[in-house]
């Protein structure tokens, strides 16, 4: 049975958007007349997700006030980190609120159009505990390229390269062994990407999925402005 739960990392401060967005956390930045997070949740609902845990921290109360406890037929839960835990710690804390043993995980300040079930299928087909959604971009420099071999991630390159290629779009499927590895990291703050994702990729345990479109990360003013025209106004 396909996983119908997701964890959305929605604790970003948006420091690089200061002066453009100042009064709300980054996932609530207004895009085409709505909080950016609304577009992310709409995509999940359309993709068959039925329950979402919002992993929040900075201005968590504003996130809950804006998004509530249900959205487009999905139940919303809120996991508030008591202090900054990094992406890994935020996932660990939020995963304790899951009802199943696997989940989709994605960034609340990044939009990507894809089918969650297809991402999960990629992991199952490869026999891996993790699948990562990749996006094709014209210049990999800001993100770091992802090298793929035989349907699996072979390596995550450092930022600073040039030219077109595939990048990590910040959307994952995590099966039970991957969530267990995150829980086993202990109670401190840590980076999911550094402590879990990269080592698993080096071991051949991360499936690559590129059936994606409309990738945008609103973390810098240029892309935040570009996002305004990506969605139909409401």
N, C-alpha and C positions, 0 to 999 in steps of 0.2 A: 504494500500500500504506500502510495506516494506521501511524502512529508507535506503537511499543510500548515506548518508553523514557521515563523521567521523571526529572527532577531535583527532589529534595525539600530545601528549605532548612531545615536542622535544627541551626543554630548558635546559636539564641536563648538568652540568659542568663535571661530571665524576671525581670528586676529588679522589675517591678510585682507579681510573685507572692511576693516575699520575705516570709517569715513564714508563708506558706502552703505553698510548695514551695521548699526550700532546698538539698537535697542532690543534685539532678539538674538537667540542662539542661531548659529549658521543654518541648521535644518529648517528654521522658520523664516528664513529670508524670503521676502515676497518675490514670486516669479509668476508672471502672467496673471497677476491679480489674486494669487493664492500662496499660502506657505509652500515652499519647495517640497517639504515632506509630504504634502497632500498628493503631489504627482507620483511620488515614490509609492505611497500606500495604494493609490489607484492601480498602479501597475501590478502590485502584488495581489490585490483583490481580483483583478481580471485574470491573473495567472493561477487562480485556484487556492491561494493561501487563505486560511480561515481564522488564524490567530497570530497576532504579532506582539512581541515583547519589545517595547521601545527602551533601549539602554541609554539613559540620560544622566546628566551630571550638572553642567553649567546651565543655569536658568531652567532647571527641570520643571519647576512649577508652571512656567510659561508654556512648555511643551504639552504638559497634561491639560492645561486650560484650553489650549488651541485645538488639540486633537481629540480629547475626551477618552472614552472607554470603548467606543465602537466606531468603526469606519467602513462604510460600503459593505456591510455584512460581516466584517471581521471583528472579532473581539480584540481589544487593545489592552495590554498590561504594561505597567511602567516599572522598570528596574532602575532605581536611582543610586548611583555610586556615591558613597560618603566622601570620597576624595578621589582625585584622578587616578585611574587604574590602568590606563593604556588600553589599546584595543583588545588585547588578550584578557585583561582583568575584567573589562566591561562585558565581554562575551561570557566569561566564566560566571559572573554574577547573574547575568540575564538568563543563562542556560538553566539555572536552578529553578526557574519559573516555567520551563517547558513541561508539557504533559507527555510528549513522546520522546524517543531516544535519538532523533535526528532533526536537523533544522536547516533552513536557509539563513544565511547571514549576509547583510549588506550595509553599506554606508548610507547614512541619512542625508549626506550632502553630495551624493553622486546619483545621477539617473542613468539607467540602462534598460533598454527594452529587450526582454528575453522571456522565454517560457521556463519558469522554475522547474517544472516536471522534466523538461529536456536537459536542464543542468544536472538534475539528480540522475537521470538516465545515463549521462556521460560517466558519472562516478561508478554506477553499477556495471556498466559495460566494460569499464577498465579495471574493475575490481579494486578500486581505491577508496579510502575513507573520506577523501576530499575532492571536490571538483571546483575549479575556478573559472569564472566567466571572463573572457578576454575581449577587448575591443581593438579594432584596427584604427590607428590614428595616422595622420600625415607626418607627425614629428614625435618621436618617442622621448625626446630629451627631458621633458618635465616629469615623466613617469618612470622611465627605465623600461627597456624592452623585455619581453618574455620570450624565451626560446622554447620551442615545442618540438618534441620528437616522438613519433608513433602515438600521437593522441594524448601524450602526457607532457606536463611541464618539465623541461630539463633544467632550466635555470632562470632566475630572475636577475637581470642585469641592473647595475647601478644607474642612477639618473645621470644624464649628461651625454648620452648618445645622440645621434642625429638620424634623420630620415624616417620614412614610414615603417610601420611594424605593428606588432601586437603588444598591448599593455594590460596589466592587471586592472580590471574595471571595478574591483572592490565588491564583487558579489560572489558568494561561495555556497556550496552545499557541503554540510558537515554531517557525516554519518556518526553513529555511536562511538566508534573508536577515536575519532577526532575530538569529539566533545569530551570524552574521557581523558584524552591527553591534555586538554586545556584545563580541566578540573585538577589534574595531577600536578599542575605547575605551582600550586600553593596559593596563598592569599595575597601576595604582593602584586604590584603593578608590572605589566610586561606587554610587549608587542606581539600580537598574534602573528604578524607577518614575519618577524625576525625569529621568534622562539619556536613557532610551530610550522608555519607555511613553508619557509625556505628549507629547513631540514627535511621535511616530508617530500618536498619536490626533489631534493638531491637524492633521496632514497627511491624515487620513482613512484611515490604514493599520491601524486596529485594529477587528476585528469584535467585536460584542457578542453574548454568549450568556447567556440567562437561564433555561435549562432546568435549574434547580438546586433543591436542597432541603437542609434541615438544616444551614444555615450556623451555625458557631460559632467564635469566636476566643477561646482560653483565656488571652489576655494580661492580663486583669484578674481579680481574685478573684471578682467577681460572676458572670462568665461561666464561670470555671473551676468554680465550684460548680454552675452550671446544666448544664454538660457531663456531670456525673455521672449525670444522669437521661436523657440523650439516647441512650445506648447500653444494650443489654441487658447486665446483669451476667454475668460469667464466673467 
